[in-house]
Every structure is written in structure tokens, then in C-alpha cells.
Amino acid sequence: ATDPDYDPAAFATVLEPKTGEDHTKLLEMLDAVNDESIPIEQVLEQYFDLDNLTSYLAFNLLMGNPDSNAQNYLLYSPLNSSKWFYICWDGDDCLSESEREMREAEWQEGAWTRGISNYWGVVLFNRLLRLPSFREALTDKMEQLHAAITPQRVEELIALYRTITDPYVSAMPDSEHMQVTPQVRDQILSAMPGDIERSYQDYLESLEEPMPFFMGDVTAENGTLYLNWGESYDFDAEFLRYDVQISEDWSFSDILWEQTGLLHTAAELPVPEAGEYYWRVTVTNESGYSQEAFDAVVTSTGTHNGMRRFTIEKDGTVVNPE
């Protein structure tokens, strides 16, 4: 914080420091994580703890908690140590897969948030998950927690907590602000224990799926429209093929243009007439497992995952909204 260029407000948009103003140790760790020339095994050994990382991931994976990849955790480093430890914080999205289905119109999560692909956008986990040894350690931890955190145990805890919470949620002011009816709430709580097994199976299946990727900006030059996207990754090193589609609406009920089975991460076509368009890319591996892109579009009807949109102006230029 003694650096004259230090901007506390800007820093707080990324991380919220809880103690002290000397971020030297933190910056050293971040530099190492993002330095591809340093083997990730070396970074893991110097700055992290394998059991802590696999525990953090396995617990949130088993809880089906999508909101735990790039936020909602504490980073703790003991005094006189270079190690950093993940500590869970804010688990309000745990055991909510069935609830999301019941309330689908209210919020939706991308398909990539189920399983290990939920952490693929985090540089540390992206690099570690490319190591077969780390995936093996993570699976071992998943099996350990899966044996301990059973649907029966979750059901018992829900029943215990309801003896405390039910009198409050059925009375003012909670009853007025509940987002669901008492009947739907009962259905949600009854479905929670089953989410354990669903999340466990999601994890196992995600190891067979290609990893998500980001779609690039659409560009145009000399009457040609250029599409590009990032490269996916397959843990079994299978061949990956990409299908790309363009439509005038987010539902893709009417496909205006498509190319399928592409082995490269780009496509081109004649510039269409002026208007707003949506495009999406799906990757499929040799085993038949598919994955969508990280990107999403927000419209008045909600969030639509795995796609981006662009606008062709009357002069042929392309606009890529955020």
C-alpha cells in the first residue's frame, strides 16, 4: 500500500484485504500462478496445500455450489509462511440444483457450472486440472466426502434445522418475503438430499467432457464476417470438433447459418444484412460428450448461456456488446 500508484478502491474490486497493507506475499503468489514458465507443480508445492485445494474443490463440487469458483472464499496465509489456504465462505447456493429447476424462470446457470468445468476459468485450477495426478487426488477426495456426506445425513440435518427455522419463516416478516410458497419450499427441502448424488455424478461426467471456452469478438472486412473462439481442452486428449451457428433470436429456432464438425477455432461467411444476431459454438469430443462456451447473453427474457450477440450496422461495421 506504500506504492504511490496503489489504488485501494481498484484493488478492492478484485480482492478485499482483511489484514495489513503489505500485499507483497500475495503479489508474489499471483505472479507465480500466472507465470506459465514456472511448472504448476512447483507453484503448488511452494504456495498451496494439496489437501486444502482438493478439499475446497471436492466439497463445493459435492454441494453443487456454482458460486465458488472466482469468489465467495477467503484466502488465508499464516504468518511466516508462503502457503495460501482456501476457506469456504457464503454457501447459499449449495444443494440448489433441484431448486434451480423448480424456479427456472427466475435464474439459470450455464451447463459448464456443473462439475469440474465450473473451475476451468480460474487460472490456478485450470493449470492444476491439466495434471493427471491432481485430478486423481481430487477424485480421491470426492470419494472420501461422498462416503461421509450422504443424502440420509443431509435429510437428518434439514429436519434438525427446520425445528429452529420453521417457526420464523412461517411468521412475519419472513413469511411476507419468502420467494416461494410453503408448498414449494417443502418440495425444495425434500429434493435437497438428492442433489448430493446428482452433483457427484455431474463431477464424474464432467471429467469425460470437453472444457468450456470463451468466444471472441466478431469482425468484418471486405464483405467477410469472421468468427473466432478459444480452444477447448479434453482430459483424455480426444479429437474435438466445433459446431457454430448464427440466428436472429437467442432461441436459435431458425438457424440462418451454421458449420459443423470444425477442427479449428474460426469460421467465416459473407456479411449478413444489417440487424442483430446471436451466435453460439458447441464442442464435442470423440466420445460424444459436448460442452458450451462460458459466454452468456442477457435479454428481457432472462440469461441465455453459451452464446454471444453482435450487430451489423447499415455501413457493414460490427458492434460486439458486452
C-alpha positions, 0 to 999 in steps of 0.5 A: 500500500506504500506504492504511490500508484496503489489504488485501494478502491481498484484493488478492492474490486478484485480482492478485499484485504482483511489484514495489513497493507503489505500485499507483497506475499500475495503479489508474489503468489499471483505472479507465480500462478500466472507465470506459465514458465514456472511448472504448476507443480512447483507453484503448488508445492511452494504456495498451496496445500494439496489437501486444502485445494482438493478439499475446497474443490471436492466439497463445493463440487459435492454441494453443487455450489456454482458460486465458488469458483472466482469468489465467495472464499477467503484466502488465508496465509499464516504468518511466516509462511508462503502457503495460501489456504482456501476457506469456504465462505457464503454457501447459499447456493449449495444443494440448489440444483433441484431448486434451480429447476423448480424456479427456472424462470427466475435464474439459470446457470450455464451447463459448464457450472456443473462439475469440474468445468465450473473451475476451468476459468480460474487460472490456478485450477485450470493449470492444476486440472491439466495434471493427471495426478491432481485430478486423481487426488481430487477424485480421491477426495470426492470419494472420501466426502461422498462416503461421509456426506450422504443424502440420509445425513443431509435429510437428518440435518434439514429436519434438525434445522427446520425445528429452529427455522420453521417457526420464523419463516412461517411468521412475519416478516419472513413469511411476507418475503419468502420467494416461494410458497410453503408448498414449494419450499417443502418440495425444495427441502425434500429434493435437497438430499438428492442433489448430493448424488446428482452433483457427484455424478455431474463431477464424474461426467464432467471429467469425460467432457470437453472444457468450456471456452470463451468466444471472441469478438466478431469482425468484418472486412471486405464483405467477410464476417469472421468468427473466432473462439478459444480452444477447448481442452479434453482430459483424455486428449480426444479429437474435438470438433466445433459446431457454430451457428448464427440466428436472429433470436437467442432461441436459435429456432431458425438457424440462418447459418451454421458449420459443423464438425470444425477442427479449428477455432474460426469460421467465416461467411459473407456479411449478413444484412444489417440487424442483430444476431446471436451466435453460439459454438458447441464442442464435442469430443470423440466420445460424444460428450459436448460442452458450451462456451462460458459466454452468456447473453442477457435479454428481457427474457432472462440469461441465455448461456453459451452464446454471444450477440453482435450487430451489423450496422447499415455501413457493414461495421460490427458492434460486439456488446458486452 
